[in-house]
């Protein structure tokens, strides 16, 4: 039974505290096995689609970087249309095509008017692209060379080096530990056959979640989902990822000639459905998730001037994703900044959040939530995450209620149980000066 659709209310420019509910979500499965999540949004004549596949870099196998390259190539036309021809026809409808990939997922998105013939033309073109993408040799070579150039530039960034080292230390040889962009060696070795094989295995209906938000009826949404999934082979859903191996709380410094040193300190954190999710989200909002009013910002940046920026966050995934605190500082202050960061984390674990800052964090999370779903583009992104991770259909409706229900004691208990200062991975990247070494 469809959930009641509740509207967000604005009062004098401030989101009213009584209207934190979200749109109703309907779910079904297409004939050939694609999961569909739909929110009717009749207010404006627009349609937002997001087709999500379990086809992120965790599925690369021995060909690191193939997931990202395959996704990058999906706008290179179809078997019967060159890239220029495809985009000319799509642009004539006013539609916007997008794509992207992460560690666990890859997606293709479309935004179009619901008026005809724009909608049917745009969705037909999307279906053709899904059915027969144009992976010709020239396109693969061009995109691979562009990706290689981008990767080489990224590897000149201390932030990129630090992030890659952090995931490698935390996850080792597990698929989560592999860089989504691949390596210079692996990316350079990819062939059109590798791309085609990855597409044929992973861009299939049983590995697909379709998120639809727009001015459509339930029947129109069902017909559209059938049309799009019918263009794909049924295939099989991607298998479960292997369990995570253990990790050691390593400390690593990467010497790099940069004006700023980058710091990554953290451990494994949460899954999407972790029972401690809401207590830890609220607690971390106090510690490092609430911008310039967090404890880390106040202690490290404001009081001591040891960092240009500092924050902490959980990155929940299908298996426990990372919890990481990051900062940037000068080489002269590197050791002092890292020591204070670790001291603040350990102190927070021991003491938990204070009463006033805890209540302020909850108010901030609840008050800011409507901005996360205040247009169709944001709703379809949230809907895709709900579908991909098979979260409850009332996830958005329940979000603020669950935040409000967290007690300070629950938050403090979750922090003590789930963050272990003795198990932190520490990665620093930058120039260690003589003063730093002496410290």
C-alpha positions in Angstrom: 0.0 0.0 0.0 1.4 3.3 -1.0 2.6 5.5 1.8 0.9 8.8 2.3 2.7 11.7 0.5 3.5 14.5 3.0 4.6 17.9 2.0 7.5 19.9 3.3 6.5 23.2 4.8 8.4 26.5 4.9 7.6 29.1 7.5 9.2 32.6 7.2 12.1 31.1 5.4 12.8 28.4 8.1 11.8 24.8 7.7 8.9 24.1 10.0 9.8 21.6 12.6 6.5 19.8 12.1 7.1 19.0 8.4 10.1 16.8 8.2 8.4 13.9 6.3 9.3 12.7 2.9 7.6 11.6 -0.3 5.9 8.2 -0.4 7.9 5.5 -2.1 6.5 2.6 -4.2 8.5 -0.5 -5.0 8.2 -3.4 -7.5 10.2 -5.6 -9.8 10.2 -5.7 -13.6 9.6 -8.8 -15.6 13.3 -9.5 -16.1 14.3 -8.8 -12.5 15.2 -5.1 -12.1 14.1 -3.5 -8.8 12.1 -0.3 -9.3 11.6 2.6 -6.7 9.1 5.3 -7.6 8.0 8.6 -6.2 5.2 10.5 -7.9 6.0 14.2 -8.1 3.2 15.9 -10.1 4.1 19.4 -9.1 6.4 20.1 -12.1 6.4 18.5 -15.6 9.8 16.8 -15.2 11.1 13.2 -15.0 14.3 12.2 -13.2 15.7 8.7 -13.7 18.7 7.1 -12.0 19.7 3.6 -13.1 22.1 2.1 -10.6 24.1 -1.1 -11.1 26.3 -3.0 -8.7 29.2 -2.2 -11.0 31.6 0.0 -9.1 35.3 -0.5 -8.7 34.8 -3.3 -6.1 33.8 -5.4 -9.2 37.0 -4.6 -11.1 38.7 -8.0 -10.3 42.1 -8.2 -11.9 41.5 -5.3 -14.2 41.7 -2.3 -11.8 39.9 0.8 -13.3 37.7 -1.1 -15.8 34.5 -0.2 -13.9 35.2 3.5 -14.1 36.3 3.4 -17.7 33.2 1.4 -18.7 31.0 4.0 -17.1 32.9 6.8 -18.7 32.3 5.3 -22.1 28.5 5.0 -21.8 28.0 8.4 -23.4 30.0 7.5 -26.6 26.9 6.7 -28.7 25.2 3.5 -29.6 25.7 0.7 -32.2 23.8 2.7 -34.8 24.6 6.3 -33.6 27.9 8.0 -33.2 28.5 10.0 -30.1 27.8 13.3 -32.0 24.6 11.9 -33.5 23.4 10.5 -30.2 24.0 13.8 -28.3 22.5 15.9 -31.0 19.3 13.9 -30.8 19.3 14.0 -27.0 20.0 17.7 -26.9 17.1 18.4 -29.2 14.8 17.1 -26.5 16.3 19.3 -23.8 17.2 16.2 -21.7 20.3 15.9 -19.6 22.3 12.6 -19.4 24.7 11.9 -16.6 26.7 9.0 -15.3 29.2 8.1 -12.5 30.7 5.3 -10.5 32.0 4.7 -7.0 33.4 1.7 -5.1 30.1 -0.2 -5.0 27.8 1.3 -7.6 27.7 2.8 -11.0 24.8 4.7 -12.5 23.3 6.4 -15.5 20.9 9.3 -15.0 18.4 11.2 -17.2 16.4 14.3 -16.6 13.8 15.2 -19.2 10.5 17.0 -19.6 7.4 14.8 -19.3 5.8 16.4 -22.3 5.7 14.5 -25.6 7.6 13.9 -27.8 10.5 14.9 -25.6 10.0 12.3 -22.9 9.5 9.3 -25.2 12.4 10.3 -27.5 14.8 10.9 -24.5 13.9 7.6 -22.8 14.1 5.7 -26.1 17.6 7.0 -26.7 18.6 6.0 -23.1 17.2 2.5 -23.8 19.3 2.2 -27.0 22.4 3.4 -25.1 21.9 0.7 -22.4 21.2 -2.0 -25.0 24.1 -1.4 -27.3 26.7 1.2 -26.1 29.4 2.1 -28.7 32.6 0.6 -27.3 34.6 1.1 -30.5 38.4 1.0 -30.4 38.9 4.8 -31.0 36.5 5.7 -28.2 38.1 3.3 -25.7 41.6 4.5 -26.5 40.6 8.2 -26.2 38.8 7.7 -22.9 41.5 5.5 -21.5 44.2 8.1 -22.4 42.1 10.9 -20.8 41.6 8.8 -17.7 45.3 8.1 -17.6 46.2 11.8 -17.9 43.7 12.6 -15.1 45.1 9.8 -12.9 48.6 11.1 -13.3 47.5 14.6 -12.4 45.6 13.2 -9.3 48.7 11.4 -8.2 50.5 14.7 -7.9 48.0 15.7 -5.2 48.9 14.9 -1.6 45.2 14.5 -0.8 44.8 11.8 -3.5 47.9 9.9 -2.3 46.7 10.0 1.3 43.2 8.8 0.5 44.5 5.9 -1.6 47.0 4.9 1.2 44.3 5.2 3.8 42.0 2.8 2.0 44.9 0.4 1.3 45.9 0.3 4.9 42.3 -0.2 6.1 41.2 -2.8 3.5 44.3 -4.3 2.1 43.7 -6.6 -0.9 39.9 -6.5 -0.4 38.0 -4.9 -3.3 37.4 -1.8 -1.1 41.1 -1.3 -0.8 41.6 -0.9 -4.6 41.6 2.6 -6.0 38.5 3.2 -8.1 40.5 4.9 -10.8 42.9 2.0 -11.1 46.6 2.3 -11.3 48.7 3.8 -14.2 49.8 0.3 -15.1 46.3 -1.4 -14.9 44.5 1.4 -16.6 47.0 1.6 -19.5 46.5 -2.2 -20.1 42.7 -2.1 -20.5 41.3 -3.0 -23.9 38.0 -2.7 -25.6 37.4 -6.4 -24.9 37.8 -5.8 -21.2 35.3 -3.0 -21.3 32.8 -5.0 -23.3 33.2 -8.0 -21.0 32.6 -5.9 -17.9 29.5 -4.3 -19.4 28.0 -7.6 -20.4 28.5 -9.1 -17.0 27.4 -6.1 -14.8 25.0 -3.9 -16.8 22.2 -6.4 -16.7 18.6 -6.3 -15.4 19.0 -8.4 -12.3 21.9 -6.2 -11.3 19.9 -3.0 -11.8 17.9 -0.7 -9.5 15.7 1.9 -11.2 14.8 5.1 -9.3 12.1 7.2 -10.9 10.8 10.6 -9.6 8.5 12.7 -11.6 5.1 13.7 -13.0 4.1 10.2 -14.0 1.3 7.9 -12.9 2.1 4.5 -11.3 1.2 2.8 -14.6 3.4 5.1 -16.7 6.3 4.6 -14.4 5.8 0.8 -14.6 5.8 0.9 -18.4 8.9 3.0 -18.5 10.8 0.7 -16.1 9.7 -2.3 -18.3 10.9 -0.5 -21.4 14.3 0.3 -20.0 15.0 -3.0 -18.3 13.8 -4.9 -21.4 16.7 -3.4 -23.3 19.1 -5.3 -21.1 20.0 -8.9 -20.8 18.5 -10.5 -17.7 21.9 -11.6 -16.4 22.6 -12.2 -12.7 22.9 -10.0 -9.7 26.5 -9.3 -8.7 27.5 -11.8 -5.9 28.2 -10.7 -2.4 31.6 -9.1 -1.8 34.0 -11.2 0.3 34.2 -10.5 4.0 36.6 -7.9 5.2 40.0 -9.2 6.4 41.5 -7.9 9.6 43.7 -4.8 9.5 46.6 -3.4 11.6 46.5 0.1 13.1 49.4 1.3 10.9 51.1 4.7 10.9 52.5 5.8 7.6 54.1 9.0 6.3 54.5 9.7 2.6 57.1 12.3 1.9 55.8 14.8 -0.7 56.9 18.3 -1.6 53.8 20.3 -0.9 52.9 23.5 0.9 50.3 21.7 3.0 50.5 18.3 4.7 47.4 16.1 4.6 46.3 13.9 7.4 43.9 10.9 7.5 43.1 9.2 10.8 40.4 6.6 11.2 39.2 3.0 11.3 36.4 0.9 9.9 33.0 2.3 10.6 29.4 1.5 9.5 27.2 -0.4 7.1 24.1 1.3 5.8 21.8 -0.7 8.1 24.1 -0.7 11.2 22.0 -0.5 14.4 24.4 2.2 15.7 24.1 4.3 12.6 21.9 7.1 14.1 23.7 7.4 17.5 27.1 7.6 15.7 25.9 10.1 13.1 24.7 12.4 15.9 27.8 11.9 18.0 30.1 12.6 15.0 28.1 15.7 14.2 29.4 17.0 17.5 33.0 15.8 17.1 33.7 16.7 13.5 30.7 16.6 11.2 29.2 20.0 11.9 31.5 22.3 10.0 33.0 25.3 11.8 31.1 24.6 15.1 32.5 21.1 15.6 34.8 20.2 18.5 37.7 19.4 16.1 37.4 22.7 14.4 37.2 24.6 17.6 40.1 22.9 19.3 42.5 22.4 16.3 41.7 25.4 14.1 40.2 28.1 16.2 42.0 27.7 19.6 45.4 26.7 18.3 45.6 27.5 14.6 47.1 24.1 13.8 45.0 23.4 10.7 43.5 25.0 7.7 40.5 22.7 7.8 39.5 19.7 9.8 36.4 17.4 9.8 35.3 13.8 10.4 32.7 11.6 8.8 31.4 8.1 8.4 31.1 6.6 4.9 28.6 3.8 5.2 28.7 1.1 2.6 27.4 -2.5 2.1 30.2 -3.7 4.3 31.7 -1.4 7.1 32.9 1.7 5.3 35.5 4.0 6.8 35.3 6.4 9.6 37.9 9.1 8.9 39.0 12.4 10.4 41.0 14.6 8.0 42.9 17.8 8.3 45.4 19.9 6.3 48.3 21.8 8.0 51.8 23.1 7.4 54.8 20.8 7.6 56.1 22.6 10.6 52.8 21.9 12.5 52.2 18.4 11.3 53.2 16.4 14.3 51.4 18.8 16.7 48.3 18.7 14.7 48.2 15.0 14.4 48.8 14.5 18.1 46.0 16.9 19.0 43.6 15.2 16.5 44.2 11.9 18.1 43.9 13.4 21.6 40.5 14.9 20.7 39.2 11.6 19.3 40.4 9.7 22.4 38.9 12.3 24.7 35.6 12.2 22.9 35.5 8.4 23.1 36.1 8.6 26.8 33.7 11.5 27.7 31.1 11.4 24.9 29.3 14.6 23.8 28.3 17.3 26.2 24.6 17.9 26.8 24.2 21.3 25.1 26.4 20.4 22.0 24.5 17.1 21.7 21.1 18.8 21.6 22.4 21.4 19.2 23.7 18.6 16.9 20.3 17.0 16.8 18.6 20.2 16.0 21.0 20.9 13.2 20.6 17.5 11.7 16.8 17.6 11.9 16.5 21.2 10.7 18.8 20.6 7.8 17.2 17.4 6.6 14.5 19.0 4.4 17.2 20.5 2.3 18.4 17.0 1.4 15.1 16.3 -0.3 13.9 19.7 -1.5 13.9 19.0 -5.2 13.4 16.0 -7.5 17.1 15.6 -8.3 18.0 15.1 -4.6 15.0 12.8 -4.1 16.0 10.5 -7.0 19.6 10.3 -5.6 18.2 9.3 -2.1 15.8 6.9 -3.8 18.7 5.2 -5.7 20.6 4.7 -2.4 17.5 3.3 -0.7 17.0 0.9 -3.6 20.7 -0.1 -4.0 21.1 -0.9 -0.3 17.6 -2.2 0.1 16.8 0.1 2.9 13.3 0.3 4.3 10.8 2.3 2.3 10.1 4.6 5.2 13.8 5.4 5.5 13.4 9.1 4.6 10.2 9.4 6.6 11.9 7.9 9.7 15.2 9.7 9.4 14.4 12.8 11.6 12.3 10.7 14.0 15.3 8.4 14.6 17.7 11.3 15.0 15.4 12.9 17.5 15.0 9.6 19.4 18.8 9.3 20.1 19.8 10.0 23.7 23.1 11.3 24.8 23.7 8.1 26.7 23.1 6.0 23.5 25.5 8.2 21.5 28.2 8.0 24.1 27.8 4.3 24.4 28.0 3.8 20.7 31.1 5.9 20.4 32.8 3.9 23.2 32.0 0.6 21.6 32.7 1.5 18.0 35.6 3.9 17.9 38.8 2.5 19.3 41.7 5.0 19.6 44.2 2.2 19.8 43.1 0.8 16.4 43.3 4.0 14.3 45.1 4.0 10.9 47.1 7.1 10.5 48.3 8.4 7.1 50.2 11.6 6.6 51.4 13.1 3.3 53.6 16.1 3.0 57.0 17.5 3.8 58.5 16.7 7.2 60.6 19.6 8.2 63.5 19.5 10.6 61.3 21.1 13.2 58.6 18.4 12.6 61.1 15.6 12.9 62.4 17.0 16.2 58.8 17.1 17.6 
